[in-house]
Amino acid sequence: MAQKFKEKLIGERIILRKTKPTIEMARLIFHTIDANREHLRPWLPWEKLTKQVEDTLKYLFDKEKETEKGTKVEYGIYVNAEYLGNIGIFNIDLQNKTAEIGYWLSLKSTGKGYITEAIGLIEKEFFQNRGLNRIQIKCDERNTASVHVAQRCGYVLEGKHREDSYSDHFKDFRTTLIFSKLRSEYRPGSRAQKRTLLV
Ligand SMILES: CC(C)(COP(=O)(O)OP(=O)(O)OC[C@H]1O[C@@H](n2cnc3c(N)ncnc32)[C@H](O)[C@@H]1OP(=O)(O)O)[C@@H](O)C(=O)NCCC(=O)NCCS
């Protein structure tokens, strides 16, 4: 059986708490999405599909099945008691020791380094404590905020998947950048190494 994921990961400023399939959690996440639609819409196709609290609750139950299988865990990001957004690690493959990270913040929580700190906590848990060898970040090449996150956290740009999906928001094809970090490149406590190999 997969080793149980930690309930919380504690950083200097933030706490990551595992999201739960409860109506209270669904309401909290839904209302944060609902108040940040324009900010999230260009980059996260699920924003449009999240029309009511029940959609978020269903998502949380579906996600929980993956958590039980050990392939995904998602954490809410909190500063003091305030919920700011989510970070998840998914496609966890213990055979190949790989996974991918995804994240979002409410607009008012951006510009403070909270995602950079959250990625550091996820890396510590999954590189150091759970033995992953490779973590990937994928994003639309137009998503400069997310590209900067990957670069700031020392992820290496490996290449891009050209026009690999259609963006309903931009009404054209999206090119996806692929960044990764290897366990051998992981430096506990450090974050700002800017490295760009391709593009
Ligand atoms: C992508 C997203 C999470 C990035 O948020 P962000 O606030 O830019 O990222 P961080 O939390 O790491 O903060 C970094 C910013 O805070 C600043 N900052 C302030 N204090 C900081 C600190 N202690 N440590 C690091 N950065 C700090 C940085 O300079 C940087 O600002 P800049 O980009 O103007 O230089 C956010 O834009 C978002 O939610 N976008 C919509 C959803 C989305 O695109 N998700 C990703 C899909 S691939």
The ligand as an ORCA input file, in Angstrom:
! r2SCAN-3c Opt
* xyz 0 1
  C       1.232     31.217    -11.297
  C       1.028     31.932     -9.975
  C       0.705     30.952     -8.869
  C       2.340     32.672     -9.640
  O       2.145     33.487     -8.505
  P       3.316     34.460     -8.028
  O       2.806     35.248     -6.890
  O       3.878     35.188     -9.200
  O       4.430     33.427     -7.547
  P       5.121     33.384     -6.131
  O       4.093     33.146     -5.074
  O       6.238     32.418     -6.204
  O       5.649     34.877     -5.963
  C       6.684     35.363     -6.794
  C       6.589     36.861     -6.849
  O       6.631     37.361     -5.535
  C       7.821     38.192     -5.363
  N       8.293     37.873     -4.019
  C       8.071     38.672     -2.938
  N       8.581     38.081     -1.856
  C       9.119     36.910     -2.222
  C       9.793     35.861     -1.542
  N       9.981     35.918     -0.216
  N      10.201     34.767     -2.245
  C      10.005     34.697     -3.567
  N       9.374     35.674     -4.286
  C       8.941     36.767     -3.613
  C       8.732     37.771     -6.493
  O       9.618     38.818     -6.834
  C       7.744     37.498     -7.583
  O       7.240     38.681     -8.123
  P       7.558     39.063     -9.659
  O       7.015     37.922    -10.497
  O       6.834     40.352     -9.832
  O       9.039     39.146     -9.730
  C      -0.130     32.978    -10.046
  O       0.178     33.938    -11.012
  C      -1.468     32.333    -10.405
  O      -2.164     31.822     -9.525
  N      -1.823     32.383    -11.705
  C      -3.104     31.836    -12.178
  C      -3.105     30.307    -12.130
  C      -1.936     29.711    -12.885
  O      -1.486     30.236    -13.891
  N      -1.434     28.571    -12.387
  C      -0.316     27.878    -13.008
  C      -0.749     27.091    -14.195
  S       0.665     26.358    -15.008
*
